[in-house]
Amino acid sequence: MAPIDASALDLNLLTALDVLLAERNVTRAARKLGLTQSSASHALARLRDMLGDPLLVREGRGMVPTPRAEALAAPLRRALTELRRVVATEGGFDPATSSRTFTLGCPDLVMSLLPELVAALAAGAPHVRLDTVLSTGLESLAALGAGAVDAVLGPAPEQPPSGLASRVLGGVAHVVLARKGHPALARGKRWTLDAWLSYPHVVVRTGSAGPGAIGLAIARAGKERTIGMTAPSFLVAPFVVAETDFFYAGPRELLTSLARSLGLVTLDVPLSLPQIPVALLWHERMTADPGHTWFRERLAAVARSRLTRRRQG
């Protein structure tokens, strides 16, 4: 017998087969299915043709299943039961029992939020798993579109690409990190732009071809800075600062705990710099998904607790 083309399977016919095999009577099966006896008989005829087997044959006043039908009965009932269960629970999400995995894309600096996020997820969903992917810029937005990540947390794009949703959670303001005992902070010395620029800076390679916001602000002020090191990661820079006289300027709200643990001094940037908005982005196809909604809310709550509130215009 030639294999059955799965694309030709009709769920209504499979449901009818399940009831026919259970009832072994076309009249009773029609009543249970809400069909006329003629429609139920027509369904049985189509099933016989599709499966290449009589399925039910007359014996006395009733009908008995063929060996093929008997072999189909239990797996078919299990499959339909599971399908009904999945459809019935599609609209719900129970964090207490879910073992779902959520994948978050973010730049390394934002990963300073992960300990709090993991704790927040574990508190209400002990079996949920968090995977993280290092991503930046257009790469992270492409990952959302491809379904490689569930959400992205990072600098807010001016205009999210078509198909993506975004939610600005707050912003970050720059701060300068320095080691305790730095010569520029000696007693009697003033913290000025020239003092900041008198020592080498650590800058982070972001992948952008041009200068960052700090480099542009320094240039607008008619000044130059000495770059003592270009770091591959935001989280490397504070460790360099802790062992040198280099300065590093980065987002205050995301570096505070790390700076504290390393015993670093935090100083205001002696320049006017705009706040950087931070956004949560996801694909619009996931907006109504209950589990994804739950994940977004926990992620947003953790991020908002660390970010500066945006000033209302």
C-alpha positions, 0 to 999 in steps of 0.5 A: 500500500502506498504511504499516505500523504500527511498533507491530505489528512483532514482533522475532521475525518480523523475526529470522525474516525475516532468516534466511529471506532469507539461507537462501532455504529454509524447512527450513534457516531453521527449523533455524537458528531452532530452529523446526519447519518448520511454525512457520517456514512460519507465520512466513513467512505472517505476514510476507507478510501484515504486509508485503503482499508474497510476499517469497520465491517458488518458483523450481525447487527453491529460493526467490528474494526479491522486489524488496521482500525484496531491498530489505529484506535489507541494512537489516534485517541492519544493524538487527538487528546493531546491536540485538544489539550494543547489547543485548550491551554494555548491561551494560558501560561502557568509560571509555577509549572512551566519549563519554557526557555526564554532567550534574551539578546543584549550587549555585555554591559546590560548583562549586569542586570542578569543576576537580578533577572534570574532571581526574579524569574526563579522566584515565580517560575522555578523551572523556567530557563533563561538563555542569553546571547551577546548581541548588538545593533542590527545583529540583535534586531535580525535575531528577533526577526529570525526567532533566534531570541525572544527579546532584546534589551539594549539602546533604543533604536530611533525607529524599530524595524517593521514587525518589531515592537519596542518599549522604552524602560528608562535611560542611562547617564554617563559616569566616569570611573577612577581608582581610589587614590587616582592622582587627578583626585588628590586633595585640592585638585578640581575635577574639570574637563582638562583634569579628565583629559589629562590621563588616558581613557579606556574605550569600548569597541562597539562595532560602530565605525564612527566615534561614540557619544563621548568622543563626539562631545569631546570633539565639540568641546574642541578637545582631544583625549588619549586612548590608552586601551580599546577594550572588547567588552564594557565589563573589562574596562572597570577592571582595567581602571582598578589597576591603572590611572586610566579613566573609563566613562560608561552608563552609571546605572549599569556600572554602579554595583560593579564599581562598588565591588571593585572599590572604584570612585564614580565622578560626573562626566565634565561634559554635557551628555544626553541620556541614552534610552534603553528599550525592550524589543520583541517581535510583534508575533509574540505580543499576545503570547501569555508566556512571553508577556510574563517574561517581558513584564519581569524583564521590564521590572528588573530593568526599570529598577536600575534605570533612570526614569525618563523625564516627561516632556 
